[in-house]
Amino acid sequence: MDNVYKKIEVTGTSAKSMEEAVNQAVARAAQTIRHMRWFEVTEIRGAIEDNQVAQWQVTVKIGFALDD
Protein backbone atom coordinates (compact mmCIF):
# COMPACT_ATOMS: atom_id res chain seq x y z
CA MET A 1 0.00 0.00 0.00
CA ASP A 2 1.34 3.43 -0.93
CA ASN A 3 1.30 6.05 1.82
CA VAL A 4 2.10 9.71 2.18
CA TYR A 5 4.03 10.67 5.29
CA LYS A 6 4.54 13.82 7.31
CA LYS A 7 7.23 14.57 9.89
CA ILE A 8 7.00 16.60 13.06
CA GLU A 9 9.82 17.66 15.36
CA VAL A 10 9.55 17.43 19.15
CA THR A 11 12.01 17.56 22.03
CA GLY A 12 11.75 15.18 24.98
CA THR A 13 13.48 15.73 28.29
CA SER A 14 14.64 13.46 31.08
CA ALA A 15 16.79 13.71 34.18
CA LYS A 16 17.71 10.03 33.77
CA SER A 17 18.81 9.24 30.20
CA MET A 18 18.74 10.04 26.50
CA GLU A 19 16.58 6.98 25.88
CA GLU A 20 13.98 8.15 28.38
CA ALA A 21 13.96 11.60 26.74
CA VAL A 22 13.17 9.95 23.38
CA ASN A 23 10.45 7.84 25.00
CA GLN A 24 8.94 10.98 26.56
CA ALA A 25 8.84 12.71 23.17
CA VAL A 26 7.26 9.72 21.41
CA ALA A 27 4.73 9.13 24.20
CA ARG A 28 3.61 12.75 24.17
CA ALA A 29 3.30 12.86 20.38
CA ALA A 30 1.24 9.65 20.51
CA GLN A 31 -1.45 11.49 22.46
CA THR A 32 -2.39 13.50 19.36
CA ILE A 33 -0.71 11.84 16.35
CA ARG A 34 -1.94 8.62 14.73
CA HIS A 35 -0.08 6.16 12.51
CA MET A 36 3.43 6.98 13.77
CA ARG A 37 6.01 4.87 11.91
CA TRP A 38 9.56 6.01 12.76
CA PHE A 39 11.70 8.51 14.57
CA GLU A 40 15.13 9.98 13.93
CA VAL A 41 17.28 11.73 16.50
CA THR A 42 18.33 15.12 15.17
CA GLU A 43 19.87 16.76 18.22
CA ILE A 44 21.12 15.82 21.67
CA ARG A 45 21.88 18.39 24.32
CA GLY A 46 21.52 18.78 28.03
CA ALA A 47 21.51 21.03 31.02
CA ILE A 48 24.32 21.19 33.54
CA GLU A 49 23.85 22.05 37.21
CA ASP A 50 26.57 21.95 39.85
CA ASN A 51 29.03 20.59 37.27
CA GLN A 52 26.85 17.54 36.56
CA VAL A 53 24.38 16.54 33.89
CA ALA A 54 20.99 17.60 35.23
CA GLN A 55 18.78 16.94 32.22
CA TRP A 56 18.93 15.33 28.79
CA GLN A 57 17.14 17.07 25.91
CA VAL A 58 16.70 15.00 22.75
CA THR A 59 15.07 16.37 19.63
CA VAL A 60 13.47 13.81 17.33
CA LYS A 61 11.62 13.92 14.05
CA ILE A 62 8.66 11.56 14.06
CA GLY A 63 7.24 10.28 10.78
CA PHE A 64 3.61 9.32 10.49
CA ALA A 65 1.27 8.24 7.71
CA LEU A 66 -1.44 10.69 6.69
CA ASP A 67 -5.03 9.49 6.74
CA ASP A 68 -6.65 8.63 3.41
Biopython code that builds the backbone (N, CA, C, O; Angstrom):
import numpy as np
from Bio.PDB.StructureBuilder import StructureBuilder

atoms = [
    (1, "MET", "N", (0.842, -1.178, 0.000)),
    (1, "MET", "CA", (0.000, 0.000, 0.000)),
    (1, "MET", "C", (0.886, 1.239, 0.000)),
    (1, "MET", "O", (1.828, 1.330, 0.786)),
    (2, "ASP", "N", (0.589, 2.186, -0.873)),
    (2, "ASP", "CA", (1.341, 3.434, -0.931)),
    (2, "ASP", "C", (0.788, 4.405, 0.091)),
    (2, "ASP", "O", (-0.427, 4.555, 0.222)),
    (3, "ASN", "N", (1.686, 5.070, 0.819)),
    (3, "ASN", "CA", (1.297, 6.047, 1.825)),
    (3, "ASN", "C", (2.001, 7.366, 1.569)),
    (3, "ASN", "O", (3.019, 7.425, 0.880)),
    (4, "VAL", "N", (1.445, 8.412, 2.132)),
    (4, "VAL", "CA", (2.100, 9.713, 2.175)),
    (4, "VAL", "C", (2.386, 9.985, 3.648)),
    (4, "VAL", "O", (1.538, 9.762, 4.511)),
    (5, "TYR", "N", (3.593, 10.469, 3.917)),
    (5, "TYR", "CA", (4.027, 10.674, 5.293)),
    (5, "TYR", "C", (4.299, 12.144, 5.575)),
    (5, "TYR", "O", (4.587, 12.931, 4.674)),
    (6, "LYS", "N", (4.199, 12.480, 6.830)),
    (6, "LYS", "CA", (4.539, 13.818, 7.314)),
    (6, "LYS", "C", (5.469, 13.636, 8.498)),
    (6, "LYS", "O", (5.403, 12.620, 9.190)),
    (7, "LYS", "N", (6.342, 14.619, 8.739)),
    (7, "LYS", "CA", (7.228, 14.568, 9.892)),
    (7, "LYS", "C", (6.981, 15.770, 10.792)),
    (7, "LYS", "O", (6.752, 16.884, 10.321)),
    (8, "ILE", "N", (7.031, 15.523, 12.083)),
    (8, "ILE", "CA", (6.998, 16.599, 13.057)),
    (8, "ILE", "C", (8.293, 16.533, 13.861)),
    (8, "ILE", "O", (8.980, 15.512, 13.865)),
    (9, "GLU", "N", (8.615, 17.620, 14.533)),
    (9, "GLU", "CA", (9.820, 17.661, 15.361)),
    (9, "GLU", "C", (9.417, 18.012, 16.788)),
    (9, "GLU", "O", (8.734, 19.009, 17.024)),
    (10, "VAL", "N", (9.844, 17.191, 17.727)),
    (10, "VAL", "CA", (9.553, 17.426, 19.145)),
    (10, "VAL", "C", (10.824, 17.170, 19.959)),
    (10, "VAL", "O", (11.727, 16.458, 19.520)),
    (11, "THR", "N", (10.872, 17.758, 21.139)),
    (11, "THR", "CA", (12.007, 17.559, 22.030)),
    (11, "THR", "C", (11.518, 16.975, 23.344)),
    (11, "THR", "O", (10.672, 17.562, 24.020)),
    (12, "GLY", "N", (12.054, 15.818, 23.700)),
    (12, "GLY", "CA", (11.746, 15.180, 24.978)),
    (12, "GLY", "C", (12.850, 15.471, 25.974)),
    (12, "GLY", "O", (14.001, 15.690, 25.596)),
    (13, "THR", "N", (12.496, 15.471, 27.242)),
    (13, "THR", "CA", (13.481, 15.728, 28.289)),
    (13, "THR", "C", (13.428, 14.636, 29.344)),
    (13, "THR", "O", (12.396, 13.999, 29.555)),
    (14, "SER", "N", (14.565, 14.434, 30.003)),
    (14, "SER", "CA", (14.639, 13.457, 31.081)),
    (14, "SER", "C", (15.839, 13.769, 31.959)),
    (14, "SER", "O", (16.893, 14.172, 31.466)),
    (15, "ALA", "N", (15.674, 13.583, 33.246)),
    (15, "ALA", "CA", (16.791, 13.711, 34.180)),
    (15, "ALA", "C", (17.604, 12.428, 34.237)),
    (15, "ALA", "O", (18.702, 12.412, 34.793)),
    (16, "LYS", "N", (17.064, 11.334, 33.657)),
    (16, "LYS", "CA", (17.708, 10.028, 33.775)),
    (16, "LYS", "C", (18.592, 9.651, 32.589)),
    (16, "LYS", "O", (19.748, 9.274, 32.779)),
    (17, "SER", "N", (18.051, 9.748, 31.342)),
    (17, "SER", "CA", (18.810, 9.241, 30.201)),
    (17, "SER", "C", (18.306, 9.820, 28.884)),
    (17, "SER", "O", (17.220, 10.393, 28.801)),
    (18, "MET", "N", (19.142, 9.647, 27.851)),
    (18, "MET", "CA", (18.738, 10.042, 26.501)),
    (18, "MET", "C", (17.570, 9.184, 26.025)),
    (18, "MET", "O", (16.627, 9.687, 25.413)),
    (19, "GLU", "N", (17.641, 7.887, 26.310)),
    (19, "GLU", "CA", (16.584, 6.975, 25.881)),
    (19, "GLU", "C", (15.235, 7.378, 26.480)),
    (19, "GLU", "O", (14.215, 7.364, 25.791)),
    (20, "GLU", "N", (15.235, 7.731, 27.748)),
    (20, "GLU", "CA", (13.982, 8.150, 28.378)),
    (20, "GLU", "C", (13.470, 9.461, 27.771)),
    (20, "GLU", "O", (12.260, 9.656, 27.651)),
    (21, "ALA", "N", (14.371, 10.347, 27.395)),
    (21, "ALA", "CA", (13.963, 11.595, 26.744)),
    (21, "ALA", "C", (13.272, 11.302, 25.414)),
    (21, "ALA", "O", (12.262, 11.927, 25.091)),
    (22, "VAL", "N", (13.809, 10.357, 24.643)),
    (22, "VAL", "CA", (13.174, 9.953, 23.377)),
    (22, "VAL", "C", (11.806, 9.346, 23.664)),
    (22, "VAL", "O", (10.826, 9.677, 22.996)),
    (23, "ASN", "N", (11.735, 8.467, 24.646)),
    (23, "ASN", "CA", (10.451, 7.842, 24.996)),
    (23, "ASN", "C", (9.431, 8.883, 25.423)),
    (23, "ASN", "O", (8.253, 8.759, 25.089)),
    (24, "GLN", "N", (9.853, 9.897, 26.149)),
    (24, "GLN", "CA", (8.939, 10.982, 26.561)),
    (24, "GLN", "C", (8.391, 11.706, 25.333)),
    (24, "GLN", "O", (7.195, 11.984, 25.254)),
    (25, "ALA", "N", (9.267, 12.008, 24.380)),
    (25, "ALA", "CA", (8.843, 12.705, 23.167)),
    (25, "ALA", "C", (7.838, 11.877, 22.370)),
    (25, "ALA", "O", (6.808, 12.390, 21.934)),
    (26, "VAL", "N", (8.142, 10.598, 22.182)),
    (26, "VAL", "CA", (7.256, 9.720, 21.406)),
    (26, "VAL", "C", (5.921, 9.528, 22.123)),
    (26, "VAL", "O", (4.866, 9.558, 21.490)),
    (27, "ALA", "N", (5.964, 9.333, 23.430)),
    (27, "ALA", "CA", (4.728, 9.129, 24.196)),
    (27, "ALA", "C", (3.831, 10.361, 24.133)),
    (27, "ALA", "O", (2.613, 10.239, 24.006)),
    (28, "ARG", "N", (4.425, 11.531, 24.221)),
    (28, "ARG", "CA", (3.611, 12.755, 24.174)),
    (28, "ARG", "C", (3.022, 12.957, 22.784)),
    (28, "ARG", "O", (1.855, 13.328, 22.656)),
    (29, "ALA", "N", (3.810, 12.719, 21.750)),
    (29, "ALA", "CA", (3.295, 12.857, 20.382)),
    (29, "ALA", "C", (2.162, 11.871, 20.130)),
    (29, "ALA", "O", (1.209, 12.190, 19.419)),
    (30, "ALA", "N", (2.257, 10.681, 20.705)),
    (30, "ALA", "CA", (1.242, 9.645, 20.505)),
    (30, "ALA", "C", (-0.120, 10.051, 21.053)),
    (30, "ALA", "O", (-1.134, 9.462, 20.678)),
    (31, "GLN", "N", (-0.162, 11.036, 21.923)),
    (31, "GLN", "CA", (-1.449, 11.494, 22.465)),
    (31, "GLN", "C", (-2.294, 12.206, 21.406)),
    (31, "GLN", "O", (-3.519, 12.257, 21.520)),
    (32, "THR", "N", (-1.638, 12.759, 20.369)),
    (32, "THR", "CA", (-2.388, 13.503, 19.357)),
    (32, "THR", "C", (-2.108, 13.071, 17.929)),
    (32, "THR", "O", (-2.825, 13.483, 17.017)),
    (33, "ILE", "N", (-1.084, 12.251, 17.706)),
    (33, "ILE", "CA", (-0.706, 11.835, 16.349)),
    (33, "ILE", "C", (-1.006, 10.349, 16.168)),
    (33, "ILE", "O", (-0.655, 9.526, 17.013)),
    (34, "ARG", "N", (-1.660, 10.018, 15.053)),
    (34, "ARG", "CA", (-1.940, 8.617, 14.731)),
    (34, "ARG", "C", (-0.962, 8.118, 13.679)),
    (34, "ARG", "O", (-0.336, 8.911, 12.976)),
    (35, "HIS", "N", (-0.835, 6.827, 13.576)),
    (35, "HIS", "CA", (-0.078, 6.163, 12.511)),
    (35, "HIS", "C", (1.414, 6.514, 12.516)),
    (35, "HIS", "O", (2.030, 6.618, 11.456)),
    (36, "MET", "N", (1.994, 6.695, 13.707)),
    (36, "MET", "CA", (3.433, 6.979, 13.773)),
    (36, "MET", "C", (4.203, 5.751, 13.294)),
    (36, "MET", "O", (3.844, 4.622, 13.629)),
    (37, "ARG", "N", (5.267, 5.971, 12.506)),
    (37, "ARG", "CA", (6.010, 4.870, 11.911)),
    (37, "ARG", "C", (7.486, 4.848, 12.295)),
    (37, "ARG", "O", (8.052, 3.766, 12.450)),
    (38, "TRP", "N", (8.124, 5.997, 12.452)),
    (38, "TRP", "CA", (9.558, 6.005, 12.760)),
    (38, "TRP", "C", (9.932, 7.296, 13.481)),
    (38, "TRP", "O", (9.163, 8.257, 13.528)),
    (39, "PHE", "N", (11.141, 7.284, 14.042)),
    (39, "PHE", "CA", (11.704, 8.514, 14.574)),
    (39, "PHE", "C", (13.176, 8.578, 14.196)),
    (39, "PHE", "O", (13.817, 7.553, 13.962)),
    (40, "GLU", "N", (13.697, 9.787, 14.142)),
    (40, "GLU", "CA", (15.125, 9.977, 13.932)),
    (40, "GLU", "C", (15.612, 11.052, 14.899)),
    (40, "GLU", "O", (15.002, 12.115, 15.021)),
    (41, "VAL", "N", (16.701, 10.768, 15.573)),
    (41, "VAL", "CA", (17.276, 11.731, 16.503)),
    (41, "VAL", "C", (18.021, 12.783, 15.694)),
    (41, "VAL", "O", (18.884, 12.449, 14.881)),
    (42, "THR", "N", (17.693, 14.046, 15.911)),
    (42, "THR", "CA", (18.334, 15.120, 15.165)),
    (42, "THR", "C", (19.252, 15.973, 16.033)),
    (42, "THR", "O", (20.131, 16.664, 15.518)),
    (43, "GLU", "N", (19.051, 15.928, 17.346)),
    (43, "GLU", "CA", (19.866, 16.757, 18.224)),
    (43, "GLU", "C", (19.851, 16.194, 19.632)),
    (43, "GLU", "O", (18.814, 15.754, 20.129)),
    (44, "ILE", "N", (21.009, 16.212, 20.266)),
    (44, "ILE", "CA", (21.123, 15.818, 21.674)),
    (44, "ILE", "C", (21.840, 16.945, 22.398)),
    (44, "ILE", "O", (22.904, 17.399, 21.978)),
    (45, "ARG", "N", (21.244, 17.381, 23.480)),
    (45, "ARG", "CA", (21.883, 18.392, 24.315)),
    (45, "ARG", "C", (21.425, 18.163, 25.741)),
    (45, "ARG", "O", (20.622, 17.269, 26.007)),
    (46, "GLY", "N", (21.926, 18.959, 26.642)),
    (46, "GLY", "CA", (21.520, 18.781, 28.026)),
    (46, "GLY", "C", (21.793, 20.011, 28.851)),
    (46, "GLY", "O", (22.420, 20.970, 28.401)),
    (47, "ALA", "N", (21.305, 19.955, 30.065)),
    (47, "ALA", "CA", (21.511, 21.033, 31.020)),
    (47, "ALA", "C", (22.507, 20.562, 32.082)),
    (47, "ALA", "O", (22.523, 19.397, 32.477)),
    (48, "ILE", "N", (23.322, 21.493, 32.520)),
    (48, "ILE", "CA", (24.322, 21.194, 33.543)),
    (48, "ILE", "C", (24.020, 22.030, 34.784)),
    (48, "ILE", "O", (23.805, 23.239, 34.697)),
    (49, "GLU", "N", (24.009, 21.374, 35.922)),
    (49, "GLU", "CA", (23.846, 22.046, 37.212)),
    (49, "GLU", "C", (24.873, 21.492, 38.181)),
    (49, "GLU", "O", (25.042, 20.277, 38.287)),
    (50, "ASP", "N", (25.547, 22.362, 38.876)),
    (50, "ASP", "CA", (26.570, 21.950, 39.846)),
    (50, "ASP", "C", (27.598, 21.015, 39.218)),
    (50, "ASP", "O", (28.007, 20.022, 39.819)),
    (51, "ASN", "N", (28.008, 21.353, 37.995)),
    (51, "ASN", "CA", (29.032, 20.593, 37.267)),
    (51, "ASN", "C", (28.632, 19.147, 36.957)),
    (51, "ASN", "O", (29.496, 18.291, 36.770)),
    (52, "GLN", "N", (27.339, 18.877, 36.904)),
    (52, "GLN", "CA", (26.854, 17.538, 36.561)),
    (52, "GLN", "C", (25.693, 17.651, 35.582)),
    (52, "GLN", "O", (24.992, 18.661, 35.524)),
    (53, "VAL", "N", (25.515, 16.577, 34.813)),
    (53, "VAL", "CA", (24.377, 16.543, 33.888)),
    (53, "VAL", "C", (23.095, 16.514, 34.711)),
    (53, "VAL", "O", (22.888, 15.618, 35.529)),
    (54, "ALA", "N", (22.242, 17.501, 34.486)),
    (54, "ALA", "CA", (20.988, 17.600, 35.232)),
    (54, "ALA", "C", (19.795, 17.151, 34.390)),
    (54, "ALA", "O", (18.789, 16.689, 34.929)),
    (55, "GLN", "N", (19.908, 17.286, 33.076)),
    (55, "GLN", "CA", (18.779, 16.938, 32.217)),
    (55, "GLN", "C", (19.264, 16.662, 30.802)),
    (55, "GLN", "O", (20.124, 17.371, 30.280)),
    (56, "TRP", "N", (18.706, 15.632, 30.189)),
    (56, "TRP", "CA", (18.926, 15.326, 28.786)),
    (56, "TRP", "C", (17.792, 15.940, 27.984)),
    (56, "TRP", "O", (16.635, 15.899, 28.401)),
    (57, "GLN", "N", (18.127, 16.511, 26.829)),
    (57, "GLN", "CA", (17.140, 17.071, 25.913)),
    (57, "GLN", "C", (17.428, 16.477, 24.542)),
    (57, "GLN", "O", (18.483, 16.730, 23.959)),
    (58, "VAL", "N", (16.494, 15.689, 24.027)),
    (58, "VAL", "CA", (16.700, 14.997, 22.752)),
    (58, "VAL", "C", (15.596, 15.411, 21.780)),
    (58, "VAL", "O", (14.407, 15.227, 22.044)),
    (59, "THR", "N", (16.017, 15.968, 20.662)),
    (59, "THR", "CA", (15.072, 16.371, 19.627)),
    (59, "THR", "C", (14.964, 15.243, 18.604)),
    (59, "THR", "O", (15.969, 14.728, 18.115)),
    (60, "VAL", "N", (13.727, 14.873, 18.293)),
    (60, "VAL", "CA", (13.467, 13.810, 17.328)),
    (60, "VAL", "C", (12.472, 14.289, 16.287)),
    (60, "VAL", "O", (11.591, 15.103, 16.565)),
    (61, "LYS", "N", (12.635, 13.762, 15.082)),
    (61, "LYS", "CA", (11.620, 13.923, 14.054)),
    (61, "LYS", "C", (10.845, 12.618, 14.040)),
    (61, "LYS", "O", (11.429, 11.534, 14.017)),
    (62, "ILE", "N", (9.529, 12.734, 14.056)),
    (62, "ILE", "CA", (8.659, 11.558, 14.062)),
    (62, "ILE", "C", (7.868, 11.550, 12.754)),
    (62, "ILE", "O", (7.191, 12.519, 12.411)),
    (63, "GLY", "N", (7.971, 10.429, 12.034)),
    (63, "GLY", "CA", (7.242, 10.279, 10.780)),
    (63, "GLY", "C", (5.951, 9.521, 11.002)),
    (63, "GLY", "O", (5.913, 8.529, 11.729)),
    (64, "PHE", "N", (4.890, 10.000, 10.366)),
    (64, "PHE", "CA", (3.605, 9.318, 10.492)),
    (64, "PHE", "C", (2.871, 9.362, 9.164)),
    (64, "PHE", "O", (3.042, 10.284, 8.367)),
    (65, "ALA", "N", (2.052, 8.348, 8.948)),
    (65, "ALA", "CA", (1.266, 8.242, 7.711)),
    (65, "ALA", "C", (0.031, 9.139, 7.807)),
    (65, "ALA", "O", (-0.650, 9.177, 8.831)),
    (66, "LEU", "N", (-0.237, 9.848, 6.731)),
    (66, "LEU", "CA", (-1.439, 10.685, 6.690)),
    (66, "LEU", "C", (-2.665, 9.812, 6.421)),
    (66, "LEU", "O", (-2.585, 8.805, 5.717)),
    (67, "ASP", "N", (-3.792, 10.216, 6.992)),
    (67, "ASP", "CA", (-5.031, 9.492, 6.745)),
    (67, "ASP", "C", (-5.428, 9.608, 5.276)),
    (67, "ASP", "O", (-5.098, 10.584, 4.601)),
    (68, "ASP", "N", (-6.149, 8.583, 4.792)),
    (68, "ASP", "CA", (-6.649, 8.632, 3.407)),
    (68, "ASP", "C", (-7.716, 9.680, 3.260)),
    (68, "ASP", "O", (-8.253, 9.865, 2.168)),
]
sb = StructureBuilder()
sb.init_structure("model")
sb.init_model(0)
sb.init_chain("A")
sb.init_seg("    ")
for serial, (resi, resn, name, xyz) in enumerate(atoms, 1):
    if name == "N":
        sb.init_residue(resn, " ", resi, " ")
    sb.init_atom(name, np.array(xyz, "f"), 0.0, 1.0, " ", f" {name:<3s}", serial, name[0])
structure = sb.get_structure()
